[in-house]
Amino acid sequence: MKVSVDENLCTGCGLCVDICPEVFEMPEALSIVKTQNISGDLIEKVREAVESCPVEAIIIEE
């Protein structure tokens, strides 16, 4: 699974970082992905972040 954040949609709310700090971080005003290839235990946390994103800015490629 690969994950990315659409910077044109991201509002910087920080929910993804709160849910899955192993994958997402906010060095500035927008969220970025620290690692794009997701596996194992992180898959469910990333899916939760996707579902929680209020602007649907997180994209998953399986």
C-alpha positions as CSV (number, residue, x, y, z in Angstrom):
1,M,0.0,0.0,0.0
2,K,1.2,3.5,-0.8
3,V,-0.2,6.7,0.7
4,S,0.1,10.3,-0.1
5,V,-1.5,13.6,0.9
6,D,-2.9,16.0,-1.7
7,E,-1.4,19.3,-0.6
8,N,-4.0,21.2,-2.6
9,L,-6.8,19.7,-0.4
10,C,-5.0,19.4,3.0
11,T,-6.1,22.1,5.5
12,G,-3.5,21.2,8.2
13,C,-6.1,20.0,10.8
14,G,-3.6,17.4,12.1
15,L,-6.0,14.5,12.6
16,C,-3.8,12.2,10.5
17,V,-0.8,13.0,12.6
18,D,-2.7,12.4,15.8
19,I,-4.0,9.0,14.5
20,C,-0.8,7.8,12.8
21,P,2.3,9.7,13.7
22,E,4.4,6.9,12.4
23,V,3.4,7.8,8.8
24,F,2.2,11.4,8.9
25,E,3.9,14.6,10.2
26,M,3.3,18.3,10.0
27,P,6.6,20.2,9.7
28,E,4.8,23.3,8.6
29,A,1.1,24.1,7.9
30,L,0.3,21.0,5.9
31,S,0.6,17.3,6.5
32,I,3.2,15.2,4.7
33,V,3.9,11.5,4.5
34,K,7.1,10.3,6.1
35,T,7.0,6.9,4.5
36,Q,4.9,6.0,1.4
37,N,5.1,2.2,1.6
38,I,2.8,1.0,4.4
39,S,2.5,-2.5,5.7
40,G,1.7,-4.6,8.7
41,D,0.1,-2.9,11.7
42,L,0.2,0.6,10.2
43,I,-2.4,-0.3,7.5
44,E,-5.4,0.0,9.8
45,K,-4.1,3.2,11.4
46,V,-3.6,4.8,7.9
47,R,-7.1,3.7,6.9
48,E,-8.5,5.3,10.0
49,A,-6.6,8.5,9.1
50,V,-8.1,8.4,5.6
51,E,-11.6,8.0,7.0
52,S,-11.1,10.8,9.6
53,C,-9.7,13.4,7.1
54,P,-12.4,16.1,6.8
55,V,-11.3,17.1,3.3
56,E,-10.4,13.7,1.9
57,A,-6.8,14.7,1.2
58,I,-5.2,11.4,2.0
59,I,-4.9,9.0,-1.0
60,I,-4.3,5.3,-0.8
61,E,-2.9,3.2,-3.7
62,E,-3.2,-0.5,-3.1
